[in-house]
Amino acid sequence: MRAPYGSGPLPPAVLAVRGAALLLALVALAHTSVHGLAEPGLALVFGLLVAAGELIRRDLAAGEREPAPLAAAGALAYALLGESAGRPTTHGALQVIAVVVVAQALCAVPRRARGRRTDADRAARRTLTVGFAAVCFQPLYHSGQAEHWFGDGPYFPLFPLAVLALTALCDAVLAALLARSAARAEGPGALPPYGSLLVDEVRALAGTGTAIGVTGAVTALGVAVAGPWAPAVLCGPLLLTQVSARRYAAVRTTCRQTMASLARATEIAGYTPPGHARRVAALATAVGRELGLTGPRLTVLEHAALMHDIGQLSLVDPVAGGATALLPAAEQRRIALLGGAVVRRTGAGPAVAAVVERQADPYREQPLAARIVRTVNAYDDLCGEGVGGPLGALEHLRLGTGHDHQPQVVEALGRVLARGGLTPAGAG
């Protein structure tokens, strides 16, 4: 899938991930073709489980990190499978990879036939992470080394749990690497620090990632005790989780659309210049990434930046050019409080409303998101006032770092602008 990286060549990190996944897949397929399919019944069960998860997935929605949790859990379960109905299995790590690759490839055909995109990065990630889990588990289990380390008792489940933890970390490393490559393709101003992206991915494991890992481990244990029919029962709760996650993502998408419409209301009514809210939101998000914000904190910042001027609708006469940064402090405070009251009624959440309400406070009393919105909004207003263009506006902000703006935020804004990742304020 080349769309996220534009029409140019793929970034080196993406080429490395895809190339490694392709090489691993070819080795696994060749090995399985030469040595034959061990335990074809089990391979068919888990292949169908992965295929079913891929077929029922939709394109990645806002707020979703794993659009096919059933497929991910099924693949992990096969990688962690050491016995079936009390008898040792013999499929091995390379057959696990081969079965997962074939299932993903077969499901890509009907998706492409229906005109729906395939996600090559996600397929490569799954191939590598499942391969990592299988290589860590299968040789140690069948050689007896795992039993030697953990014993054949209550401590043995620590072995698959340790493999799951390492696999999750491996997937987080790959996901952060691919996310940074996608951000780099959007422009240098949007490039977030790799460490922040990795922390964000690790934190996200506490949600759907935990459910996927637990379901995979439990399914493998269920097959070990009861046989191949166990996945049909044990994967049911994950399906319900997937449905709930999709509904939550749909609600979040609707909420964001509502906020974008309200943000445009100030432009349509003539209170702010065209594109002001969009520019502030884009630039504030880039500054937030520069300062290490990720995940939910970055989302709160983006939503607050979109809605930061909604309080101007309470004014009888619009501010010239919508430049609230040039108003007296008391008037800025009143507009901010009115804007926060409106945001609380949109369902955007109290965190977003708090940022909007506090953007007129002294910066030392503000949360970081409010400091960013305050500074970026002032920058856009100053560019519109003709104070010497972006460089003049930035210099004006630097002069105000003693009281109005946090120096670290102003410098982060300067770095983002210096990289040329965003169109200068006032354009469009």
C-alpha positions as CSV (number, residue, x, y, z in Angstrom):
1,M,0.0,0.0,0.0
2,R,1.8,3.1,-1.2
3,A,-0.8,5.7,-0.5
4,P,0.4,6.9,2.9
5,Y,3.9,7.5,1.4
6,G,2.8,9.5,-1.6
7,S,4.0,8.9,-5.2
8,G,7.7,8.8,-4.4
9,P,9.9,5.9,-3.3
10,L,9.1,4.1,-0.1
11,P,11.1,5.2,3.0
12,P,14.0,2.9,3.9
13,A,12.4,1.7,7.1
14,V,9.3,0.6,5.3
15,L,11.4,-1.2,2.6
16,A,13.3,-2.9,5.4
17,V,10.2,-4.1,7.2
18,R,8.5,-5.3,4.1
19,G,11.6,-6.9,2.7
20,A,12.2,-8.8,5.9
21,A,8.6,-10.0,6.0
22,L,8.8,-11.1,2.3
23,L,12.0,-13.0,2.9
24,L,10.6,-14.7,6.0
25,A,7.4,-15.6,4.1
26,L,9.3,-17.1,1.1
27,V,11.6,-19.2,3.4
28,A,8.5,-20.5,5.3
29,L,6.6,-21.3,2.2
30,A,9.5,-23.1,0.6
31,H,10.2,-25.1,3.7
32,T,6.5,-26.1,4.1
33,S,6.3,-27.0,0.4
34,V,9.4,-29.2,0.6
35,H,8.6,-31.0,3.9
36,G,4.9,-31.1,3.5
37,L,2.1,-29.8,5.8
38,A,2.2,-31.3,9.3
39,E,-1.1,-31.9,11.0
40,P,-3.2,-30.5,8.1
41,G,-6.4,-30.4,10.2
42,L,-4.9,-28.0,12.8
43,A,-3.4,-25.9,10.0
44,L,-6.8,-25.7,8.3
45,V,-8.5,-24.7,11.6
46,F,-6.1,-21.9,12.3
47,G,-5.8,-20.8,8.7
48,L,-9.6,-20.4,8.6
49,L,-9.6,-18.5,11.9
50,V,-7.0,-16.0,10.5
51,A,-8.9,-15.8,7.2
52,A,-12.2,-15.2,8.9
53,G,-10.7,-12.4,11.0
54,E,-9.2,-10.8,7.9
55,L,-12.5,-11.1,5.9
56,I,-14.7,-9.4,8.6
57,R,-12.3,-6.6,9.2
58,R,-12.9,-3.1,7.8
59,D,-10.5,-0.4,6.7
60,L,-8.7,1.0,9.8
61,A,-11.0,3.5,11.5
62,A,-10.0,6.5,13.6
63,G,-8.9,5.3,17.0
64,E,-8.3,1.7,15.9
65,R,-4.9,0.1,16.0
66,E,-5.8,-3.5,15.1
67,P,-8.7,-3.7,12.6
68,A,-8.6,-7.6,12.6
69,P,-8.1,-8.7,16.3
70,L,-9.6,-12.1,15.5
71,A,-7.0,-12.8,12.9
72,A,-4.2,-11.5,15.2
73,A,-5.4,-13.7,18.1
74,G,-5.7,-16.8,15.8
75,A,-2.2,-16.3,14.4
76,L,-0.7,-15.9,17.9
77,A,-2.6,-19.0,19.1
78,Y,-1.1,-21.1,16.4
79,A,2.3,-19.8,17.2
80,L,1.9,-20.7,20.8
81,L,0.4,-24.1,20.2
82,G,2.4,-27.0,21.6
83,E,-0.2,-29.7,22.1
84,S,-3.6,-30.7,20.7
85,A,-5.9,-32.7,22.9
86,G,-3.0,-33.8,25.0
87,R,-0.8,-34.9,22.1
88,P,2.4,-32.9,21.1
89,T,2.2,-31.0,17.8
90,T,4.9,-31.0,15.2
91,H,4.0,-28.1,12.9
92,G,7.0,-25.9,13.8
93,A,7.6,-22.2,13.5
94,L,8.0,-22.0,9.7
95,Q,4.7,-23.7,9.1
96,V,3.0,-21.2,11.4
97,I,4.4,-18.4,9.3
98,A,3.4,-20.1,6.1
99,V,-0.2,-20.7,7.2
100,V,-0.6,-17.1,8.3
101,V,0.9,-15.7,5.1
102,V,-1.3,-17.9,2.9
103,A,-4.5,-16.9,4.9
104,Q,-3.6,-13.2,4.6
105,A,-2.9,-13.5,0.9
106,L,-6.1,-15.4,0.1
107,C,-8.2,-12.8,1.9
108,A,-6.5,-9.9,0.0
109,V,-7.9,-11.2,-3.3
110,P,-11.6,-10.6,-2.5
111,R,-10.8,-7.3,-0.8
112,R,-9.0,-6.0,-3.9
113,A,-11.8,-7.4,-6.1
114,R,-14.3,-5.2,-4.2
115,G,-12.1,-2.2,-4.6
116,R,-11.0,-2.1,-0.9
117,R,-7.4,-1.4,-0.1
118,T,-4.9,-3.9,1.3
119,D,-2.5,-2.8,4.0
120,A,0.9,-4.1,3.1
121,D,2.5,-2.6,6.2
122,R,0.1,-4.3,8.6
123,A,0.5,-7.6,6.8
124,A,4.3,-7.3,7.1
125,R,4.0,-6.5,10.7
126,R,1.8,-9.5,11.4
127,T,4.2,-11.8,9.5
128,L,7.2,-10.6,11.5
129,T,5.5,-10.6,14.9
130,V,3.9,-14.0,14.5
131,G,7.2,-15.3,13.2
132,F,8.9,-13.8,16.2
133,A,6.4,-15.5,18.6
134,A,6.7,-18.9,16.8
135,V,10.5,-18.8,16.7
136,C,10.6,-18.0,20.4
137,F,8.0,-20.6,21.5
138,Q,8.2,-23.7,19.2
139,P,11.8,-24.7,19.5
140,L,12.0,-24.1,23.2
141,Y,8.8,-26.0,23.9
142,H,9.5,-29.0,21.7
143,S,13.1,-29.3,22.8
144,G,12.0,-29.4,26.5
145,Q,14.1,-26.3,27.3
146,A,11.0,-24.4,28.4
147,E,9.9,-27.1,30.8
148,H,13.5,-27.2,32.2
149,W,13.3,-23.5,32.8
150,F,9.8,-23.1,34.2
151,G,8.9,-26.7,35.3
152,D,5.8,-28.7,34.5
153,G,3.6,-27.1,37.0
154,P,1.9,-23.8,37.9
155,Y,4.8,-21.7,36.7
156,F,4.8,-23.1,33.2
157,P,2.2,-20.6,31.9
158,L,4.8,-17.9,32.6
159,F,6.6,-19.1,29.5
160,P,3.9,-18.3,26.9
161,L,3.1,-15.1,28.8
162,A,6.8,-14.1,28.5
163,V,6.7,-14.9,24.8
164,L,3.6,-12.7,24.4
165,A,5.2,-9.8,26.2
166,L,8.3,-9.9,24.0
167,T,6.1,-10.3,20.9
168,A,4.0,-7.3,21.9
169,L,7.2,-5.2,22.4
170,C,8.4,-6.4,19.0
171,D,5.1,-5.3,17.3
172,A,5.3,-1.9,19.1
173,V,8.8,-1.3,17.8
174,L,7.7,-2.1,14.2
175,A,4.5,0.0,14.6
176,A,6.3,3.0,15.8
177,L,8.9,2.7,13.0
178,L,6.2,2.5,10.4
179,A,4.2,5.4,12.0
180,R,7.3,7.6,11.9
181,S,7.9,6.8,8.2
182,A,4.3,7.7,7.4
183,A,4.6,10.9,9.4
184,R,7.8,11.7,7.5
185,A,6.0,11.4,4.2
186,E,3.4,13.9,5.3
187,G,6.2,16.5,5.7
188,P,9.1,17.3,7.9
189,G,7.0,19.5,10.2
190,A,4.8,16.6,11.1
191,L,7.7,14.3,12.2
192,P,7.2,13.1,15.8
193,P,10.1,11.7,17.9
194,Y,10.4,7.9,17.6
195,G,10.6,7.6,21.4
196,S,7.2,9.2,21.8
197,L,5.6,7.0,19.2
198,L,7.1,3.9,20.8
199,V,5.7,4.9,24.2
200,D,2.4,5.6,22.6
201,E,2.3,2.1,21.0
202,V,3.3,0.4,24.3
203,R,0.6,2.2,26.2
204,A,-1.9,1.2,23.6
205,L,-1.2,-2.5,24.4
206,A,-3.3,-2.1,27.5
207,G,-6.4,-2.0,25.4
208,T,-7.2,-4.3,22.5
209,G,-3.6,-5.6,22.5
210,T,-4.1,-7.2,25.9
211,A,-7.4,-8.8,24.7
212,I,-5.7,-10.2,21.6
213,G,-2.7,-11.6,23.5
214,V,-4.9,-13.2,26.2
215,T,-7.3,-14.7,23.7
216,G,-4.4,-16.1,21.7
217,A,-2.8,-17.7,24.8
218,V,-6.1,-19.1,26.1
219,T,-7.0,-20.5,22.6
220,A,-3.7,-22.3,22.5
221,L,-4.3,-23.8,25.9
222,G,-7.9,-24.7,25.0
223,V,-6.7,-26.6,21.9
224,A,-4.0,-28.3,24.0
225,V,-6.7,-29.7,26.3
226,A,-9.9,-30.0,24.2
227,G,-8.7,-30.2,20.6
228,P,-9.3,-28.2,17.4
229,W,-12.9,-27.2,18.2
230,A,-11.8,-24.9,21.1
231,P,-11.2,-21.8,18.9
232,A,-14.8,-21.6,17.9
233,V,-15.8,-21.1,21.5
234,L,-12.9,-19.2,22.9
235,C,-12.7,-16.5,20.2
236,G,-16.3,-15.4,20.7
237,P,-15.6,-12.7,23.3
238,L,-13.0,-11.1,21.0
239,L,-15.6,-10.7,18.3
240,L,-17.8,-8.8,20.8
241,T,-14.8,-6.6,21.7
242,Q,-14.2,-5.9,18.0
243,V,-17.8,-4.8,17.5
244,S,-17.6,-2.6,20.6
245,A,-14.4,-1.1,19.4
246,R,-15.9,-0.2,16.0
247,R,-18.9,1.5,17.6
248,Y,-16.6,3.5,19.8
249,A,-14.5,4.5,16.8
250,A,-17.6,5.5,14.9
251,V,-18.7,7.7,17.9
252,R,-15.3,9.3,17.9
253,T,-15.4,10.0,14.2
254,T,-18.9,11.6,14.5
255,C,-17.7,13.7,17.4
256,R,-14.7,15.0,15.4
257,Q,-16.9,15.8,12.5
258,T,-19.2,17.8,14.8
259,M,-16.2,19.8,16.2
260,A,-14.9,20.5,12.7
261,S,-18.4,21.8,11.7
262,L,-18.6,24.0,14.7
263,A,-15.1,25.3,14.1
264,R,-16.1,26.4,10.6
265,A,-19.1,28.2,12.0
266,T,-16.9,31.0,13.3
267,E,-15.5,31.4,9.7
268,I,-18.9,31.3,8.1
269,A,-20.1,33.9,10.5
270,G,-17.1,36.2,9.8
271,Y,-15.6,36.0,13.2
272,T,-12.3,34.3,12.1
273,P,-10.4,34.2,8.8
274,P,-11.0,31.3,6.4
275,G,-9.0,28.3,7.4
276,H,-7.8,29.7,10.8
277,A,-9.1,26.8,12.9
278,R,-7.7,24.2,10.5
279,R,-4.3,25.9,10.4
280,V,-4.1,26.3,14.2
281,A,-5.1,22.6,14.6
282,A,-2.5,21.4,12.1
283,L,0.3,23.5,13.5
284,A,-0.6,22.8,17.1
285,T,-0.6,19.1,16.4
286,A,2.9,19.3,14.9
287,V,4.2,21.3,17.8
288,G,2.6,18.8,20.2
289,R,4.5,16.0,18.5
290,E,7.7,18.0,18.6
291,L,7.2,18.3,22.4
292,G,6.5,14.5,22.8
293,L,2.7,14.4,23.0
294,T,1.2,11.3,21.5
295,G,-2.0,9.3,21.6
296,P,-4.9,10.7,23.6
297,R,-3.0,13.8,24.7
298,L,-2.3,14.7,21.1
299,T,-6.0,14.0,20.2
300,V,-7.1,16.4,23.0
301,L,-4.8,19.0,21.7
302,E,-6.0,18.7,18.1
303,H,-9.7,18.9,19.2
304,A,-9.1,21.9,21.5
305,A,-7.2,23.7,18.7
306,L,-10.1,23.2,16.3
307,M,-12.6,24.6,18.9
308,H,-10.4,27.3,20.5
309,D,-12.3,30.2,18.9
310,I,-15.9,28.9,19.3
311,G,-16.5,31.4,22.1
312,Q,-16.3,34.3,19.6
313,L,-19.8,33.4,18.5
314,S,-20.9,35.2,21.7
315,L,-19.5,38.5,20.6
316,V,-21.9,41.2,19.2
317,D,-19.2,42.6,16.9
318,P,-16.5,40.3,15.5
319,V,-12.9,41.0,16.4
320,A,-11.0,42.5,13.5
321,G,-9.4,39.6,11.7
322,G,-10.5,37.3,14.5
323,A,-7.3,38.1,16.3
324,T,-8.2,37.4,19.9
325,A,-4.6,37.4,20.9
326,L,-4.7,41.2,20.6
327,L,-7.7,41.6,22.9
328,P,-7.4,42.6,26.6
329,A,-6.8,39.7,29.0
330,A,-10.2,40.0,30.6
331,E,-12.0,39.7,27.2
332,Q,-9.8,36.8,26.2
333,R,-10.7,35.1,29.4
334,R,-14.5,35.6,28.9
335,I,-14.3,34.3,25.3
336,A,-12.4,31.2,26.5
337,L,-14.9,30.4,29.2
338,L,-17.8,30.7,26.8
339,G,-16.0,28.5,24.3
340,G,-15.4,25.9,27.0
341,A,-19.1,25.9,27.9
342,V,-19.9,25.2,24.3
343,V,-17.3,22.4,24.0
344,R,-18.8,20.6,27.1
345,R,-22.1,20.3,25.2
346,T,-20.5,18.8,22.1
347,G,-19.4,15.5,23.8
348,A,-15.8,16.3,23.1
349,G,-14.9,15.6,26.7
350,P,-13.9,17.6,29.7
351,A,-10.2,17.5,28.8
352,V,-10.9,19.3,25.6
353,A,-13.1,21.8,27.3
354,A,-10.5,22.5,30.0
355,V,-7.9,23.3,27.4
356,V,-10.3,25.7,25.6
357,E,-11.3,27.4,28.9
358,R,-7.7,27.9,30.1
359,Q,-6.1,29.1,26.9
360,A,-6.3,32.8,28.2
361,D,-4.7,32.0,31.6
362,P,-1.1,33.0,32.3
363,Y,0.9,30.2,30.7
364,R,2.5,29.1,33.9
365,E,-0.9,28.1,35.2
366,Q,-1.9,26.3,32.0
367,P,-1.6,22.6,31.0
368,L,0.8,22.0,28.1
369,A,-2.0,21.6,25.5
370,A,-3.4,25.1,26.4
371,R,0.0,26.6,26.2
372,I,0.5,25.2,22.7
373,V,-2.9,26.4,21.5
374,R,-2.3,29.8,23.0
375,T,1.0,30.2,21.2
376,V,0.0,28.8,17.9
377,N,-3.2,30.8,17.8
378,A,-1.2,34.0,18.6
379,Y,1.2,33.1,15.8
380,D,-1.6,32.7,13.2
381,D,-3.2,35.9,14.4
382,L,0.1,37.8,14.2
383,C,0.8,36.6,10.7
384,G,-2.6,37.9,9.7
385,E,-1.8,41.3,11.2
386,G,1.2,41.8,8.9
387,V,3.9,42.0,11.5
388,G,6.6,40.8,9.2
389,G,5.4,37.4,8.1
390,P,6.2,34.2,9.8
391,L,9.6,35.3,11.0
392,G,8.2,38.6,12.4
393,A,5.4,36.8,14.2
394,L,7.8,34.3,15.6
395,E,10.1,37.0,16.9
396,H,7.1,38.8,18.5
397,L,6.3,35.5,20.3
398,R,9.9,35.2,21.5
399,L,9.7,38.7,23.0
400,G,6.6,37.6,24.9
401,T,8.1,34.5,26.5
402,G,8.5,36.3,29.8
403,H,4.8,36.4,30.5
404,D,2.6,35.3,27.6
405,H,4.2,32.2,26.1
406,Q,6.3,29.3,27.4
407,P,9.8,29.5,25.8
408,Q,9.9,25.8,25.1
409,V,6.6,26.0,23.1
410,V,7.8,29.0,21.1
411,E,11.1,27.2,20.3
412,A,9.3,24.0,19.3
413,L,7.1,26.1,17.0
414,G,10.2,27.7,15.5
415,R,11.7,24.2,14.9
416,V,8.6,23.0,13.1
417,L,8.4,26.1,11.0
418,A,12.2,25.9,10.2
419,R,11.7,22.4,8.8
420,G,9.1,23.8,6.4
421,G,6.7,21.0,7.2
422,L,3.6,23.2,7.1
423,T,2.3,26.0,4.9
424,P,3.0,29.4,6.6
425,A,0.0,30.7,8.5
426,G,-2.4,32.8,6.6
427,A,-2.4,30.7,3.5
428,G,-5.7,29.2,2.7
